[in-house]
Amino acid sequence: MSDDEPRSAAVENLTTLGSNTYAARTFVALTVLGDGTAQEVSDVVDVPRTRRRSSRCGTGRIPRPADS
């Protein structure tokens, strides 16, 4: 099994649950990265540039959620 197979399966499962493909790919990329900028996420996932959103404030990093 390649490294991409679990990611592809996760994207497929998320789209089956109703997520669009771009959102599913981005969610999986953030799960793998932990946190990152829009550029870092884009480097991991195949999402067209027009679909990426950049932060207008702060560092632009998308933080990992705090543990409950």
Sequence and secondary structure as in RCSB ss.txt:
>XXXX:A:sequence
MSDDEPRSAAVENLTTLGSNTYAARTFVALTVLGDGTAQEVSDVVDVPRTRRRSSRCGTGRIPRPADS
>XXXX:A:secstr
  THHHHHHHHHHHHHTT  HHHHHHHHHHHHHSSB HHHHHHHS   GGG    SSTT  B      
